[in-house]
């Protein structure tokens, strides 16, 4: 069995990869500093009472070169998902994003080089294409990044390709297109739009769409991204090393359409509010996924509406559980369990 390191392992995509690898019986080391990732995402696999941990957890920051190098020791394949995500976050505060997304990725590459890691799968971003004309997006198009985040992820891609050409590390860059699904944090200013819409509707709040809502995205359910990573990790080097692949569904859906589907699934009766467009945002994204299909057999198995159904069902269950937990605490409080506390 290969020994895997997953960076950003407590995040949305990282924890989904950890779950898939553990289910396959792989040996997994998980790295996260928990600045945006949630410990609860890894709870089923780590620090379990009376059970052997399914993963080895390393709590460290990607900017800590020594700790990252240590985490790379004995590893064969790295799934590098760790980043400080979000376009608006990078616009508001570019330096922290730069340090994590560029310096952190460099530390992973240097740690991998020192440890003799065979392959790195890198979470690249479709934001590299910018707002240039021409659809669908093809990997051979010249990048035109708009935001600091897009520049940072593109720089990471260039570093990955350089380390393949210069040092022979089999680096594979997967350009994600708007991944969504369970475990995505819904209540952060930098959350994905679907998670935010769902949470707000569950709270009987009317979501705000920034812009006119006709922005279109190639929304991609998390299971498709996980499958792409595992396939890219197993593919022959001659098919994937040093290359960039779009990971999407090859379909585009507007925010207005997305809102309508979620509202129908939740029986939410209100039309959205609209606000100003977001700085650095992309108007339309749509991917050509033929390169990934040909290189390692990638094929999206969960399409847009099915992915939304699964995602809404997961958040409804989580929301109900949170309500039950809150009610239990309130009952205990009224029963006197917490008296004397201030």
Buried (B, 14 or more C-beta within 10 A) or exposed (E): EBBBBBBBBBBBBBBBBBBBBBEEEBBBBBBBBBEBBBEEBBEEBBEEEEEEEBBBBBEBBBBBBEBBBBBBEEBBBBBBBBBBBBBBBBBBEBEBBBBBBBBBBBBBBBBBBEBEBBBBBBBBBBBBBBEEEEBBBBBEBEBEBBBBBBBBBBBBBEBBBBBBEEEEBBBBBBBBBBBBBBBBBBEBEBBBBBBBBBBBBBEEEEBEBBBEBEBBBBBBBBBBBBBBBBBBBEBEEEEBBBBBBBBBBBBBBBBBBBBBBBBEBBEBEEEBEBEEEBEBBBEBBBBBBBBBBEBBEBEBEBBBBEBBBBBBEBBBEBBEEEEEEEEEEEEEEEEEEEEEEE
